[in-house]
Amino acid sequence: MLVPLHPDAEAYLRVAAAEPPVYTLTPAEARAFRAARVAATPRNPEPVGRVDTLTIPGPNGPIGLRVYRPDASGPHPVMVYFHGGGFVVGNLDQVDSVARMMTNAVPAVVVSVDYHLAPEHPFPEPVEDAYAALAWAGAEATRFGGDPDRLVVAGDSAGGTLAIVSAYAAADRGGPPVRAAVLVYPVCQYRFDTPSYQSFAEGYGLTRAAMQWYWKQYLRRPEDGRNPYAAPLERENLVGFPPALVILAEYDPLRDEGEQFAARLRQSGVPVSVWRAPGMVHGFFSQEWAPESRREAVRRVAAHLQDVLGRTR
């Protein structure tokens, strides 16, 4: 039984209804629109101990990183965070506020990754960027006051997908070892037929048509949608995946595939917790319009990581 839409979600949807659908824009226009919206959003970001912006070599060219450090003695867990945006839009500024919140709440060193975007860099290029950033974080953790033995993958939406598949790559390629995962409404399959897709296809912010557009930009060919590095539910063996927290939004077309992924983890013996944010729609975690729900989500992230990794205070 669904609870009513949260008033914060209702207010957001009224604004979103006046915006152009992403599938009517070019990728460049969609990026510019998203960046302008983020820049125009009033923010009061939490102070952290230190923020470093840098680039590292990557398989598809330099990868931008923003490294957040808590104002507390370490070493701390290292969270490698991938922003959302359908693999097509989004940047480090989009997740700056929530990265700062998690830096303080866990506390952790948060490495926010500016991976290359489709369609200029289609699958599997963002996956390779994600793995390169994860490997770098594991190798360089101590440089930033981090603990390489407490490495976490995290992300929202398409970034949640990259968090999952970077952990797949780490398992398949011999490291680095990933100890925990935080997956916020991840994209888990190249299908659009779950009950949540049917119920929330339109009118709840993220639409089925938008997701179809994002996938069209991301995949070189439809057959790639059967590759588990593109669609994580295609992977047969999930044994050994790190303990996971899966955060979902109640009114989200992606809700059911996130729950299916969590169920697959349980079936494989992986410890997993799921929180469905009541009355929420897609996007609440990384944006400013749902402060109470986002604070609760971050509290759950901190509790999950403290439970899996041990307290860091």
C-alpha positions in Angstrom: 0.0 0.0 0.0 1.6 3.3 -1.1 1.6 6.2 1.2 0.6 9.5 -0.4 3.2 11.6 -2.2 5.3 13.5 0.2 4.6 17.3 0.1 8.3 17.8 -1.0 7.8 15.5 -3.9 4.5 17.2 -4.9 6.2 20.6 -4.9 9.1 19.2 -7.0 6.8 17.6 -9.5 4.9 20.9 -10.1 8.2 22.5 -11.1 9.4 19.5 -13.1 6.1 19.5 -15.1 7.1 22.8 -16.7 10.5 21.6 -17.8 11.2 20.2 -21.3 11.2 16.4 -21.3 14.8 15.2 -21.7 14.0 13.1 -24.7 13.1 16.3 -26.6 16.6 17.7 -26.1 20.0 16.8 -27.5 22.5 15.4 -25.0 24.4 18.7 -25.0 21.1 20.6 -24.4 20.2 18.2 -21.6 23.5 18.7 -19.9 23.3 22.4 -20.1 19.8 22.4 -18.8 20.8 20.2 -15.8 23.9 22.2 -15.1 21.9 25.5 -15.1 19.3 24.0 -12.8 21.9 22.8 -10.3 23.7 26.2 -10.5 20.5 28.1 -9.8 19.4 25.9 -6.9 20.0 27.6 -3.5 22.4 25.5 -1.4 23.9 25.7 2.0 26.5 23.0 1.8 28.0 21.5 4.9 31.6 22.4 5.6 34.1 19.5 5.5 37.7 19.2 6.5 39.1 19.6 3.0 38.1 19.3 -0.7 40.6 18.5 -3.4 39.8 18.6 -7.1 42.1 16.6 -9.4 42.3 14.5 -12.5 43.7 11.0 -12.9 44.6 9.1 -16.1 41.8 7.0 -17.4 41.2 4.5 -20.2 39.1 7.1 -22.1 41.1 10.2 -21.2 41.5 12.1 -17.9 38.9 11.5 -15.2 37.9 14.3 -12.9 37.6 13.6 -9.2 36.6 15.6 -6.2 37.9 14.2 -2.9 36.1 15.2 0.3 37.9 14.6 3.7 36.2 14.8 7.1 37.4 17.1 9.8 38.3 14.2 12.0 41.3 12.0 12.6 41.5 8.9 10.4 42.1 6.7 8.7 38.5 6.7 7.3 36.5 4.4 5.0 36.8 5.5 1.3 33.6 5.9 -0.6 33.9 6.0 -4.4 30.7 7.8 -5.5 29.2 7.9 -9.0 26.6 10.6 -9.8 23.4 9.9 -11.6 22.0 11.3 -14.9 21.2 8.3 -17.1 24.9 8.0 -18.2 24.3 11.1 -20.3 24.0 14.2 -18.0 25.2 15.2 -14.5 28.5 16.4 -13.0 30.3 16.7 -9.7 28.4 19.8 -8.7 25.1 17.9 -8.8 26.2 15.7 -5.9 28.3 18.1 -4.0 25.9 18.6 -1.2 25.2 15.0 -0.5 28.9 14.1 -0.8 29.6 16.6 1.9 26.8 15.2 4.1 28.1 11.6 3.8 31.7 12.8 4.4 30.6 14.1 7.8 27.9 11.5 8.7 29.9 8.3 8.2 32.7 9.9 8.4 34.4 8.9 5.2 36.7 10.1 2.5 34.3 10.5 -0.4 35.8 10.3 -3.9 33.2 11.7 -6.3 33.9 10.6 -9.9 33.3 12.7 -13.1 33.2 9.8 -15.5 32.8 10.3 -19.3 29.3 10.5 -20.6 27.3 8.9 -23.4 26.7 9.1 -26.3 30.2 10.4 -27.0 31.4 7.7 -24.6 28.9 4.8 -24.7 29.0 1.6 -22.9 31.4 0.2 -21.8 33.5 3.3 -21.5 31.8 4.7 -18.3 32.2 1.3 -16.7 35.9 1.3 -17.5 36.2 4.9 -16.0 34.4 3.7 -12.9 36.7 0.8 -12.4 39.7 3.0 -13.0 38.5 5.4 -10.3 37.9 2.6 -7.9 41.3 1.1 -8.5 42.9 4.5 -8.0 41.0 5.1 -4.8 42.2 1.7 -3.4 45.8 2.5 -4.4 45.9 6.1 -3.2 43.6 5.9 -0.1 46.3 6.6 2.5 47.3 9.7 0.6 43.9 11.3 1.6 43.6 9.8 5.1 41.6 6.8 3.9 41.8 3.1 4.8 42.3 1.0 1.7 40.8 -2.0 3.6 37.5 -0.2 3.9 36.6 0.6 0.3 33.0 1.4 -0.5 31.2 1.7 -3.9 28.2 4.1 -4.0 26.0 6.0 -6.4 22.6 7.1 -7.4 20.5 6.1 -10.5 23.0 5.4 -13.3 25.7 6.0 -10.7 24.2 3.2 -8.7 24.6 1.0 -11.7 28.3 2.0 -12.1 28.8 1.3 -8.4 27.4 -2.2 -8.9 29.4 -3.0 -12.0 32.7 -1.5 -10.7 32.3 -4.0 -7.8 31.7 -6.7 -10.4 34.9 -5.6 -12.2 36.9 -5.6 -9.0 35.8 -9.2 -8.3 36.5 -10.3 -11.8 39.9 -8.6 -12.1 41.4 -9.4 -8.8 40.7 -6.2 -6.8 40.7 -3.9 -5.2 38.6 -5.6 -2.5 35.2 -3.8 -1.9 33.8 -4.0 1.5 30.4 -2.4 1.2 27.9 -0.9 -1.3 25.4 1.9 -1.2 23.0 1.7 -4.1 20.5 4.5 -4.5 17.6 3.7 -7.0 20.1 1.9 -9.4 19.3 1.1 -13.0 19.5 -2.7 -13.0 18.0 -4.0 -16.3 17.3 -3.0 -19.9 13.6 -3.5 -19.6 10.6 -1.3 -19.1 7.9 -3.7 -18.1 8.0 -4.0 -14.3 4.9 -3.0 -12.3 6.6 0.2 -11.2 7.4 1.1 -14.8 3.7 0.6 -15.6 2.4 2.5 -12.6 4.8 5.5 -12.8 5.5 5.7 -16.5 4.5 9.4 -16.6 3.8 12.1 -14.1 6.4 11.3 -11.4 9.5 13.1 -12.7 11.5 10.3 -14.3 9.4 8.8 -17.0 9.6 5.6 -19.0 10.2 7.6 -22.2 13.1 9.4 -20.6 14.7 6.1 -19.5 14.3 4.7 -23.0 16.1 7.8 -24.3 18.9 7.4 -21.8 19.5 3.8 -22.7 19.5 4.7 -26.4 22.3 7.1 -25.8 24.2 4.7 -23.6 24.2 1.5 -25.6 26.0 1.1 -28.9 23.5 -1.6 -29.9 20.5 -3.1 -28.1 22.2 -6.4 -27.6 24.5 -4.7 -25.1 21.5 -4.5 -22.8 22.1 -8.2 -22.0 25.6 -7.6 -20.8 25.8 -7.7 -17.0 28.2 -4.8 -17.0 25.4 -2.7 -18.5 22.4 -4.3 -16.8 23.5 -5.8 -13.5 20.5 -8.1 -13.1 21.9 -10.1 -16.1 24.8 -11.4 -13.9 24.1 -15.0 -12.9 26.4 -15.2 -9.9 26.1 -12.5 -7.2 27.9 -14.6 -4.5 30.6 -12.5 -2.9 29.0 -9.1 -3.7 29.7 -6.7 -0.8 27.1 -6.1 1.9 24.7 -3.6 0.4 22.2 -0.9 1.4 19.6 -0.3 -1.4 17.7 2.9 -1.2 14.6 3.3 -3.4 11.9 5.9 -4.0 8.3 4.7 -3.6 7.0 6.5 -6.8 9.8 5.6 -9.2 9.8 3.5 -12.3 13.1 2.0 -11.3 11.8 0.9 -7.9 11.0 -2.7 -8.7 14.3 -3.5 -10.5 16.1 -2.2 -7.4 14.1 -4.5 -5.3 14.7 -7.4 -7.6 18.4 -6.8 -7.4 18.2 -6.8 -3.6 16.3 -10.0 -3.7 18.9 -11.6 -5.9 21.6 -10.5 -3.4 19.7 -12.2 -0.6 19.3 -15.4 -2.6 23.1 -15.3 -3.1 23.7 -15.0 0.7 24.7 -11.4 0.5 23.7 -9.2 3.5 21.4 -6.5 2.2 19.1 -3.9 3.6 16.4 -2.0 1.6 14.8 1.3 2.4 12.0 2.5 0.3 11.7 6.3 0.9 8.0 6.8 1.6 6.2 9.2 -0.7 9.3 10.0 -2.7 10.1 10.2 -6.4 13.3 9.6 -8.3 16.1 12.1 -7.7 15.5 13.0 -4.0 18.8 11.8 -2.8 21.1 14.0 -4.8 18.9 17.1 -5.0 17.9 19.9 -2.6 14.1 19.7 -2.7 13.7 16.8 -0.2 15.8 17.7 2.8 14.1 15.5 5.4 14.1 12.4 3.2 17.6 13.0 2.2 18.8 13.4 5.8 17.1 10.1 6.7 18.7 8.4 3.7 22.2 9.7 4.7 21.6 8.6 8.3 20.9 5.1 7.0 24.0 5.2 4.8 26.1 6.1 7.9 24.4 3.3 10.0 25.0 0.7 7.3 28.6 1.5 6.9 29.2 1.7 10.6 27.6 -1.7 10.9 29.6 -3.3 8.1 32.9 -1.5 8.5 32.9 -0.6 12.2 32.5 2.7 13.8 35.0 5.4 12.7 34.5 7.9 15.5 
